[in-house]
Structures are given as C-alpha cells and as structure tokens.
Amino acid sequence: MMAKIVKGSDFKGVVDYILNKNKGTRVVACDGLFMENKDTIAMSFNVQSQMNGKVAKPVGHIALSFSKEDEHRLTDRAMAVIALEYMERMGIRNTQFLIARHFDKEHPHVHIAYNRIDNDGNTISDRNERLRSTRVCKELTMKYGLYMSSGKENVKRNRLKEPDKTKYELYDILKTEVGRCGNWDVLAANLKRQGVEVHFKHKGRTNEVQGIVFTKNGYRFNGSKVDRRFSYSKIDASLQRNRHEERMRLMPKAHEIATPSAPSATTHTELFSGSLGLLNGNTSSYNAADAEANQEMAEMLRRKKKRKRGMSL
C-alpha cells in the first residue's frame, strides 16, 4: 500500500478528475457534500473552504495504491474501510471528503479528495505528512495482511535510462546471488559470469574491508547505493547465514553416511515425529514399545539393587 499526496486550490479540478467516467469510477464513501452532480460537490467544498481564507491550498488529494496481488481481496467496502482508517490515522477528520475507486490501471487504487478546512473552520495540519503517511501505510499493510513488496520491484525496467537501467539490473542480480551463495569467492565468480566486477574498499593501507563497489556496463555503484541490503557488512552477514543454513541441512545426511545401519530418511522422520508425540500427548506403536522397554529396564535395575542390599545385610 502506497500513498501519493497532493495539495491544490481548485476543488472543481480534483472533483472532475476523480469522477471521470472514463476511469470506471465508483464512489465508495463520502461525507458533508451535496452529491447531485460534480458542480454541487465542488460547490460544497468551496463554501466550507471560505471559512478560513488564510489557507492558499485548501484542496487535499491522496491516491492510495495497492498491489495487484491483493486485487481479489479488495472489494469496494474493504478499500473504503482502509481509506477511512488511513484518514483517521493521518488526522484527517471532522471534514468533508469524497473517496472513489478507479479502474484505469492494473493495480487497485482509490482517490481521496478532502477539505483541509474542517467543519469548524480549522486547518487540518500537513506537518510531516509524508513521513507520517509512509508509517501509516506500512502499519495498515501489516494490519490487513496486504502484499508488501520492495519499492524497486515496482519500477518498470523498460522505461529506465542509464545509469538507472544498469543499477536496477545489478539489483536484480544481487538479490538472486546473495540469497544463494555461501562465501565471497562463489559470489564474485557468479557475478563475474554475469558481467559484474567486485571491488573491495579497505581502511587506509590495511586489509580491513570497509565497503564494496560493483561495476557493470562501465558504471560503478557502491553496494549501499544499489540497495541498503547490499552494503559490505549486510552481504557478509547474509553469506554467513547461508553457510550456517547449508551446514544445518547437511548434518542429517552426514550422520546417515557415517552410520550404514541407520534407518532410512522416511523411517528417521517417523521416529522423530514419534518422539515428539510423547511431548504432545500423541501415541504411536514406536512410543509404546519404547516406553515398555524403558519400564522393563527400570524394573531390572530395581531388582538388581534389591539383591545387592540383601547380600550386604
């Protein structure tokens, strides 16, 4: 979920845009407006804005965009609920508003037009609104379980010019390779095969690495400029994590090779599940046999201790 915020001085312009029939418009919520037609809606906004002539731009216009991944979930009602909660969290309350859904693009989106002069003639604050909006969008995305993608994933690559085109090609390559390599040598070799050179930046004349630079198509980019996750320290941490996960995956296989008589992978899984069943209150034939054997062993030890006590007497 993303928001684009615009302010203006012409209510007629924003109303005409939002209610444009060519966009397949559907009004999903409104308040405080005469909804007979575009002219009465714009007039309603204008009359209230005159309560405070000090504000040069009383028009508030916000476009809320969602991922195409969520299209099947986003009914008109759902989008209205999310838009209204967004407004409340942004402090846009006690004022006129119009919320309409458009169908002119691939992704679901709604437009919010609101009066920055509230019903009492007070100005609705726009202080730090973009920072606040970014936080609110993230919170609502998580609250409603909406699809969360990297901003770079939404960029249309075919529209880019150099050096941005190369930068995003590099981003795509690094995203794949850093996620599957276990050390720097393998990573550098895989990148080189795809036309990417790796250069390390050192502290003074020491061997301590301070940063990393990638070169592709004659363009040089610091790792962190491609994306924050591709700084030297973060890539190094990812490679270490990949190595650890690989070792954990190989550990059961190493045990099976070292022990020829070990049960098959399927049997091993069943036994492991059976042992967990003791903790979960589940039963199995393996658990019953194992418990019976343990009971017999305990009984033998008890009898043996008893005989020893008798002999000492």
C-alpha positions in Angstrom: 0.0 0.0 0.0 1.4 3.4 -1.0 0.1 7.0 -0.8 0.7 9.9 -3.1 -0.2 13.3 -1.5 -1.1 16.4 -3.5 -2.5 19.8 -2.4 -4.2 22.4 -4.6 -6.5 25.3 -4.8 -9.1 24.1 -7.3 -11.8 21.8 -6.0 -13.6 21.6 -9.4 -10.4 20.2 -10.9 -10.0 17.4 -8.4 -13.7 16.5 -8.4 -13.7 16.4 -12.3 -10.6 14.1 -12.2 -11.9 11.7 -9.6 -15.4 11.4 -11.1 -14.2 11.0 -14.6 -16.4 8.3 -16.2 -13.5 7.1 -18.4 -11.8 5.8 -15.3 -14.7 3.5 -14.4 -15.2 5.5 -11.2 -17.2 4.1 -8.3 -17.8 6.3 -5.2 -17.2 4.2 -2.1 -17.6 6.8 0.7 -18.3 10.5 1.2 -19.5 12.9 3.8 -20.7 16.5 4.1 -21.3 17.0 0.3 -24.2 17.7 -2.0 -23.8 14.6 -4.2 -26.2 15.6 -7.0 -23.5 16.2 -9.6 -19.9 17.4 -10.0 -20.8 21.0 -9.7 -22.7 20.7 -6.4 -19.9 18.6 -5.0 -17.3 21.2 -5.9 -19.6 24.0 -4.6 -19.9 22.2 -1.2 -16.1 22.0 -0.9 -15.6 25.7 -1.9 -18.2 27.1 0.5 -16.6 25.4 3.5 -13.1 26.4 2.4 -14.2 30.1 2.6 -14.4 29.7 6.4 -10.7 30.1 6.5 -9.3 32.4 3.8 -5.7 32.2 5.1 -5.1 28.8 3.5 -4.0 29.2 -0.1 -4.3 25.5 -0.9 -7.4 24.0 0.8 -7.7 21.0 -1.5 -6.4 17.7 -0.2 -5.9 14.9 -2.7 -4.5 11.5 -1.8 -4.2 8.5 -4.1 -3.9 5.1 -2.2 -2.5 2.4 -4.4 -2.4 -1.4 -3.6 -0.6 -4.3 -5.1 -2.2 -6.3 -7.9 -1.6 -9.3 -5.7 -4.4 -8.1 -3.4 -6.9 -7.4 -6.1 -9.1 -10.4 -5.3 -9.5 -9.3 -1.7 -10.0 -5.6 -2.2 -13.8 -5.1 -2.5 -15.2 -1.6 -2.6 -16.1 -1.9 1.0 -12.7 -3.1 2.0 -11.0 -0.3 0.3 -13.3 2.2 1.9 -12.6 0.9 5.3 -8.8 1.1 4.7 -9.1 4.6 3.3 -11.1 5.8 6.2 -8.7 4.3 8.7 -5.8 5.9 6.8 -7.5 9.3 7.1 -8.2 8.9 10.8 -4.6 8.0 11.5 -3.4 10.9 9.4 -5.6 13.3 11.5 -7.9 14.0 8.5 -11.2 14.1 10.5 -14.3 16.3 11.1 -14.2 17.5 7.4 -15.8 16.9 4.0 -14.4 14.1 1.9 -15.0 12.1 -1.2 -13.5 8.6 -1.8 -13.8 6.9 -5.2 -12.3 3.9 -6.8 -10.7 3.9 -10.3 -10.3 1.0 -12.7 -8.0 2.6 -15.3 -4.8 0.9 -14.1 -3.6 -2.6 -13.4 -3.3 -2.2 -9.7 -6.3 -1.4 -7.3 -6.4 2.2 -6.1 -8.7 4.8 -4.7 -8.6 8.6 -4.7 -9.4 10.7 -1.6 -10.5 14.4 -2.0 -10.9 16.2 1.3 -11.2 19.8 2.6 -8.2 21.0 4.5 -10.6 23.4 6.2 -12.5 21.3 8.7 -16.2 21.7 9.7 -15.2 24.2 12.4 -13.1 26.4 10.1 -9.8 25.0 11.5 -6.9 23.9 9.2 -6.0 20.2 9.1 -2.3 20.1 9.7 0.1 18.8 7.0 3.1 18.8 9.2 5.5 15.9 8.3 2.6 14.4 6.4 4.8 12.4 4.0 6.8 10.8 6.8 3.6 10.1 8.8 1.9 8.7 5.6 4.8 6.3 5.0 4.5 4.9 8.5 0.7 4.7 8.4 0.8 2.8 5.0 3.2 0.3 6.4 1.1 -0.2 9.6 -2.1 -0.7 7.6 -0.3 -3.1 5.1 0.7 -5.2 8.1 -2.6 -4.9 9.9 -4.7 -6.1 6.9 -2.2 -8.7 5.7 -1.6 -6.9 2.4 1.2 -7.7 0.0 4.4 -5.9 0.8 6.9 -5.6 -1.9 10.2 -3.8 -2.3 9.8 -0.4 -3.9 12.4 -1.4 -6.5 10.3 -4.4 -7.6 7.6 -2.0 -8.7 9.8 0.0 -11.0 9.1 -0.5 -14.7 12.6 -1.5 -16.0 11.8 -0.9 -19.7 11.3 2.8 -19.0 14.7 3.4 -17.3 17.6 5.2 -18.8 21.3 4.9 -17.9 22.8 4.7 -15.3 19.5 3.7 -13.6 18.9 0.9 -16.0 22.2 -0.8 -15.1 21.6 -0.1 -11.4 18.3 -2.0 -11.4 19.9 -4.8 -13.5 22.5 -5.0 -10.8 19.9 -5.0 -8.1 18.1 -8.0 -9.6 21.3 -10.0 -10.0 22.5 -9.3 -6.4 19.1 -10.2 -5.0 19.4 -13.6 -6.5 23.1 -14.3 -6.0 23.4 -13.0 -2.4 20.5 -15.2 -1.4 22.1 -18.4 -2.6 25.9 -18.1 -2.2 27.8 -19.2 0.9 31.1 -17.2 0.5 32.6 -14.2 -1.2 34.6 -16.3 -3.7 31.5 -18.1 -5.1 29.5 -14.8 -5.1 32.3 -12.9 -7.0 32.6 -15.8 -9.5 28.8 -15.9 -10.1 28.7 -12.1 -10.5 31.6 -12.1 -13.0 29.8 -14.6 -15.2 27.0 -12.0 -15.5 29.3 -9.1 -16.3 29.6 -7.7 -12.7 33.1 -6.9 -11.2 33.5 -6.8 -7.4 36.0 -4.3 -5.7 36.5 -4.0 -2.0 37.3 -0.7 -0.3 39.9 -1.0 2.5 40.6 1.1 5.6 43.8 3.1 4.8 46.5 0.6 3.8 45.2 -2.2 6.0 43.3 -5.4 5.0 40.2 -4.3 6.9 37.3 -4.1 4.4 35.1 -1.0 4.8 32.9 -1.2 1.7 32.2 -2.7 -1.6 31.8 -1.4 -5.2 30.1 -3.2 -8.1 31.0 -2.4 -11.7 28.7 -3.3 -14.7 28.5 -1.8 -18.2 31.1 0.7 -17.3 29.1 2.1 -14.3 30.3 1.9 -10.7 28.0 1.7 -7.8 28.6 1.4 -4.0 26.8 -1.6 -2.6 24.6 0.5 -0.3 23.6 2.8 -3.2 22.2 -0.2 -5.1 20.2 -1.0 -2.0 20.8 -0.8 1.7 20.8 -4.6 2.0 23.9 -4.7 -0.3 26.4 -2.9 1.8 29.5 -5.0 2.6 28.5 -5.8 6.2 25.0 -6.9 5.2 26.1 -9.0 2.3 28.8 -10.6 4.6 26.1 -11.4 7.2 23.9 -12.9 4.5 26.7 -15.2 3.3 27.4 -16.3 6.8 23.7 -17.1 7.4 23.6 -19.1 4.1 26.6 -21.1 5.2 25.1 -21.9 8.6 21.8 -23.0 7.0 23.6 -25.2 4.5 25.5 -26.9 7.3 22.3 -27.5 9.2 20.8 -29.1 6.1 23.8 -31.4 5.6 24.1 -32.6 9.2 21.4 -35.4 9.0 22.9 -36.6 5.7 26.4 -36.8 7.2 25.0 -38.9 10.0 23.3 -41.3 7.6 26.6 -41.8 5.6 28.6 -42.4 8.8 26.1 -45.0 10.1 25.4 -47.7 7.4 22.8 -49.3 9.6 20.9 -46.1 10.2 17.2 -46.1 9.3 16.0 -44.6 6.0 15.1 -41.0 5.8 11.4 -41.9 5.9 11.8 -44.1 9.0 14.0 -41.5 10.7 11.3 -38.9 10.2 8.7 -41.2 11.6 10.8 -41.9 14.6 11.5 -38.2 15.2 7.8 -37.5 14.9 7.0 -40.3 17.3 9.4 -38.9 19.9 7.7 -35.6 19.7 4.4 -37.3 20.2 5.4 -38.0 23.8 5.5 -34.3 24.4 2.3 -33.6 22.5 0.3 -36.4 24.1 0.1 -38.4 20.9 0.8 -42.1 20.8 2.3 -44.5 18.3 3.5 -48.1 18.1 7.1 -46.9 18.5 6.3 -44.9 21.6 4.5 -47.8 23.2 7.4 -50.2 22.5 9.9 -47.7 23.7 8.1 -47.0 26.9 7.7 -50.7 27.6 11.4 -51.3 27.1 12.3 -48.5 29.4 9.9 -49.8 32.1 11.5 -53.3 31.9 15.0 -51.8 32.2 13.9 -49.8 35.3 12.4 -53.0 36.8 15.6 -55.0 36.2 17.7 -52.2 37.8 15.3 -52.1 40.8 15.6 -55.9 41.4 19.4 -55.8 41.0 19.7 -53.0 43.6 17.4 -55.0 45.9 19.5 -58.1 45.7 22.6 -56.1 46.5 21.0 -54.7 49.6 20.1 -58.3 50.6 23.7 -59.5 50.2 25.1 -56.6 52.2 22.8 -57.5 55.1 
